[in-house]
């Protein structure tokens, strides 16, 4: 019986030591990421910033999707009222892509920090900045499609 208690105590001690080592590694990674990283932070903020041509891309993409919706509604379904359903389906698709990109970004952050509790922390990498910019553009497109869908619903 004493051997079992000793084994359990040793296992418990090993687990505690392993946890402490892991915590130290995480603290080192966080310090390395956020300590004196002004240049890294500047490039990160420049990369995630939306400029005028990103707004133009969002508006043109929304217009293209609305055009496809009208063409599909008129020619494929032979009913203009189906256009609103197609716009809503594009809206749902854009939101789904937005959610998947967020999930991917969070998984990348969890892998970067080697801790799932820090998955919402910014890693200040270029890839994460581009993903954030893409998510913002997708949200703008989704907003335009939602407004267009409501307008189409009440006018047609």
CORNOR-V515619 format. One line per field, one symbol per residue. phi: phi as a letter, one per 40 degrees, with the letter a starting at -180 (. if undefined). Layout:
phi=???
This chain:
phi=.ccccccccccccccccccccccccccccccccbcfbcccccccccccccbcccccccccccccccccccccccccbfacccdcccccccdccccccccccccccccccccccgaccbcccccgccccccccccccccccccccccccccccccbb
